[in-house]
Amino acid sequence: MPAILSTAVSLPPATRYLTLSLVGLSVLYFFVHLSVNPRDLKGIFGATGDASLAFPWLVLVPGNVIWAPWTLWTAAFVETNFPEFLISILTLPLAARYLERVWGAQELVKFVLVTVVVSNVIAVGVNVLESVVLGDSALFMYGMSYHGLSALQVAFLVAFTQLIPEHQVQVFGGLFTMRVKSLPMLYVTFSNIVCVLGYQSPYILVQFGWLVSWFYLRFIKYNEGGDFRGDRSETFAFASWFPPFAQKYITIGTTHLFNLAVRFKVLQPWGADIESGVAGVGGGYTQVPGGQRAEAERRRQLALEALDRRMAAPSGPSTTSPAVPRASSPAANPASPTAARTAVVASVDGSATAPAAGGVDEKAQ
């Protein structure tokens, strides 16, 4: 117990608040659930297999949200079984602590609040639509509950994709490795499969959390200086989530939607720096010191990836990506891979402190 308390105290303030909310509300649910006879749970708000429906003041039940609007927030911190609680209590402090050091406490809380509340609002809207179209209000309004951190978990993965897309993580105890940017769509694919099998609640929240968090980071979130919104990079475009063969067609559709949103003043148009392909890192995106380190790591990884492709390409006339700085010294000659990579890292690290001077071409994927 002292070790647990020491760990909790060492967490940054916003992360500590979120973690304590998860522990407190989940433990509260377990206690009130134990206080109710299992036989009495049947028939409560249409509950047959989902015992959480007996507590619409704690979890989100679409038909009762108008009487308990606070559940749009609190339901996210209620895990109704031990395996889900264990996953959440391990992932939430780790992910939130990293993002709080990069963004600051205020921006982290904003991100969590927007992701959780908007995802739950969309879920309620979908259930209302299903109830009207399919004519089954008992199921869709009172027979489903939404709870847990699934929306926020995928949102954290989206944020990591923005900050450190090329970072590799070990999956399933080191069985194989994956890039961070591949993890969100892996989770979304799992959500799609589970929803098709009939488990809409609560796993559809994964899809909403993915979309809401990406939209917020792409278009809404301010940088620390408050003079720039969103992430303009091509590597964070919506089409980048999909396989290369589909990206061209998705880009056409999303560009049309963006133009409509600008026309109706839902979104603000981006400046001329977008047309040049220099985005996010070189377009005046200033961050707190932790954010500068994360951005430098991101730029370094993108530059090294582009260098690896350039060195692996067959010799002959080719177009040099602006993501790879040209070095005039012999040490950076492509014939020496180690020296070339060292030169790129040094160049990127040196430019990280001067974002106005230009950055990595984010079109290198």
N, C-alpha and C positions, 0 to 999 in steps of 0.2 A: 504493500500500500504506500509506504513512503516513496518508493521509486516512482510509482504512478503519479503521485502528487508532485514530485520534483519535476517529472517530465511535463506535466500540465502547466506548472508555473513557468517553465522555461520557454513555452510557446509564445510567439508574438500575440499581442492582445486580441486582434480580430480572429485569428486562428483558434485561440483559447476559447473565445466566446462561442464560435461555431461548434467546436468539439464538445464543450460542456452542454450546449443545446442538444446535440445528438445524444449524448449520454443521458441527460436528464429526461428528455421526452420519451426516449426508448424505454428507459427503466420505468417511467410512469405508466407507459402502455402495458408493460409486462405485469405490473402490479394490479392494474385495474382489470386486465384480462383474467388474471388468476382469481379475482374476486367474484367473477360471474360464473355461474354453473354452465358447463358446455351445453346442456339441454335447453337452457334458457336463451342461448344465442340463436337458435333456429327460429326463423321467421322475423327476427328483428331487422327492420328495414330491408326485408327480402333476403337476409343473409342465410345462406345454406352452408357454404364452405369457407367463407371469408369472415372470420370472427371480428376483424377490425371494423366491420360495418356497425357493430354495436356501439361504437364510440365516435360518432360523427362530429363531436366537438374537439377531437384530437387528430383524426385523419380526414382527408378530403373526400367527402361523398357528394357527387355532383348535385343531387337533388336537395341537399341540405346546406350547400355553400352559402346561400343567401342569408341563412340564419347563423352561420359560423364562418364569416369571411376570413377570420384569422388563420383558418386551416390552409389557406393558399400558401402560407409561409410555414406554419408549424408542421404540416404533414410531411415536409421533406426531411425532417429530423426524427421521424418515427420509423424505426425498423421493426417489423412485426415478427421476425424470427431471428434466431441466433446467428446462422450463417451470414445473412445479409448485414446484421449488426457488426459482425466481426470484420467483414470486408470494409464496411464504411468507417469503422473506428481505426482501421489501419491506413486507409487511403486519404481520408479527410485531413488529418493533421499534416501528413507529408506534403500533399499537394498544396493545401492552403498556405502552409508556412513558406514554401518556395515562392508562390505568387505574391504573398504579402511582402516579402523582401524585395521583389522586383517592382511591384506596383505601389506598395504602401497599403495601410490598413483600410483607408477610406475607399480606394478603388476596388479592393478585394470585396468589401461588403457590398458595394454597388453591383459588382459582377454577380455575386451570389444571389442577391435580392432580385435582380432582373431575371436571371436564369430560372430561379425557382418559381417565382410568382407568375411570370409570363408563361412558362411551360405548363403550369397548373391551370391557368386561365384557358389556354388552348385546349387542354385535355377536357375541361368542363364543356367548352364549346363543341368539341367533337362528340361528346356523349349526348349533348342536347340534340345535335343534328341527327345522330343515330337513332335517338328516341323518336324523333319526329318522322324520319324516313321509314324506319322499320316498325314503328308502332309498339315498342316494348319499353315503356318507361320503368317498369319494375326492375328490369335488368340494367339498363343504361343510366338511370337516374338514381336508383336506390340499391342496386345489386352489385356495384363496383366501388372500390375505394382506391384512391391514389395516395401513395406514401413512399418514403424512402429517398435516398440520395442518387438514384440512377441518373436523373437529369443533370445533377451537378457533377457527377463523376465523368460523364462524357464531356461536359463543359470544361472541366479541368484538362482533359485530353486535347480539346480544341485549343485551349490557351497554350499548352505546351507545344502544340503543332505550330503556333504562331511564333513562339519564342525560340524553340530548339528543335526544328523539324527534322534535322538529320541525326540527332542524337539516337544512339541505339540502346535498346533495353533488352534484358533477358526475359523470356516468357516461359512459363511453366518450369521454373527452377533451372533455367539455363538450357532447356531442351533445344531452343533455337532463339535467334535474336530478330528483332524487328525495329524499324525506324519509328520514332515517335509519331511521325505524320501518318503512319498506317494504322495506328491504334483506334482513332475515333470511328473510322468506317468499319473496322472489325466489330466494334461494339454495336454500331448501328445495324450491321448485317445480322448479328445475333438477335437484336430487338425485332427486326423484320420477321425472322424465322419464328420466334416465340409468339409474336402477335398473330401470324398466320395460323399457328397451331391452336389459337383460341385464348391466349393469355394476354389480352390487351392491357389489362391492369396488373401491375403498374408499368409494364415494360415499354409501352408506347411513349412514356416520358423520355426515354433515351433519344428518340428521334426529335422530339420537341426541344430537348436540351441542346442537342447538336445544332439545330437550326437557329435557335434563339441566341446561343452563345456566339456562334459564328457571325450572325448579323450584328450583334452588339460590338464585337471586336472589330469587325470590318468597317462599320459605318458610324457608330455612336461614341465609343469610348474616347475621351480626351487624353492627350498626353499630359505630363506633369505641368508643363507650362500653360496648358489650356489654349494653345494656338493651333491645334491640329486635331482633327477627328479621324478615328479609324486607322486601318492598315491598308495602304494603297498597293501593296505588293502583288505581283502576278502569282506568286507562289501561295498566296492566301485567298485567291479568287475562288468562287464557288465551284467552278469547273475543275479546280485542282483536286477535289475530293474524289473524282471519278477516273476511270481508266482512260489512257490517252486517246483511244479511238473514239470515245464519246465526248471528249472535252470541246472539240470544235462546235458541235451542235448545241451543247449546253451553254457555251459562251454566247452563241447567237441569241438564245432565249433569255439568258440573264441580262445581256446588254440591252435588249428591248425592254425588259422589265425595269431596269435601272433608269433608262431614258424616260419611261412613263412616270416613275417615281419622282424624277427631277422635274418633269413638266408639271406635275400636280403638287410640287413643293413638299413632298414627303421626305425626300433626301436632297442634300445640297450637292451641286456638281463639283467635281474635282478640278483642280487647277491644271495648268499646262504641263506641270512636271510629270503627270501621269502619262501624257502622250510620249514623253521621252523614254519611258520604261524604267525610270529611276524612281523607286517608291519606298515608302516606309522608312528605310534607314537613312537615305540621303535627302529626304524631303522635309527636313525640319522636325523630325520626330524626336523630341528630347525627352529623356526619361530620368528617373531617379538613379543614383549610382548603381543600384542593383540591376535596374533595367538596362543601363549601359553595358554592364558585363554580359547580361543575357543576349543583348543585341549583337555585341561583338562576337560572342560564341556562334550565334546564328549566321552572321556574315562569314566567319571563318569556315564554317562547315559548308556553306554554299560555294565559297570560292574553291575549297579543296575538291569538292565534288566536280565542279566544272573543270578544274585542272586535271583530275583523273581522266575524265572523258576526253579532254584534249590530247593528253599523252597517249591514250589508248587508240585514238583515231589513226587511220592510215596516213602516211606522209603524203604531202601534195598540197596544192592551193586550197585553202580553206578560210572560212571567216572566223576571225578570232573573237571570242565572246568578251565583252567589256567586263565580265565578272572576274577575268584573270588579269591582274596587272602585268604589264610588260616590264621586264627587268633588263637593264642595260649591262649589268655585270655578268661575267662568265659564270658566277656561282648559280645564277638562276637559269642556266641553259637547260632546256627540256631533256638533254642527254643525261642530266643528273637529277633523277626524280626526287631524291631526298632534299637536295639543295633548292629545287624549284618549290617544293611544298613549304620549306622553311621560309623562302622569300615571300610566298603568298601569305602565310600566317603573320609574318612580321608586317607586311603591307597592310593587311586588314586590321591588325591590332593598332597600328599607328593611326589609321583613319577613323577608328571607333570614337575617338575623342573629338573629332571634327566632322559631324554629320553634314554640315553645309557644304563640305568640299566634294561631296559625291559619295556613292556607295556601290555595293555590289548590284549588278543587274539582276533583279529578282525574277527575270524570265528564265534564268538558268534553272532547270528542274531536274 
